[in-house]
Amino acid sequence: MGLLGRAAPLRRDLPLRRRPDHPGPPPAPDSLARLLGPARASVLVLLDTPKSTTHLVALTGQPLGSVGRHLRVLREARLVRRRRAGRSVLYDRTTAGEVLVEAQRTA
């Protein structure tokens, strides 16, 4: 239930949880996973397009708190930026984040 006792609207554009038959996100490159940790690296790799924390939770299967901590660390390292889009906050990679991900893919 949302505020005032009304049910919160269901967003049908985002999966609520990963289905068992869904393969999940592609794994981060090994060298990037060793540098950042596999969970944080997977968040960085998924941010090739802007995504909300809710979308990242659905894609990774990680708890909301974990995704939020990973985003904070990536933001502090200037690998990720955030911007408001209406009522949502979207995250995507900075130029530094792009360079890091691409360097690991081509290595």
Helices and strands as residue ranges (DSSP letters): G 3-5, H 30-36, H 38-46, H 53-60, H 64-76, E 80-85, E 88-93, H 95-106
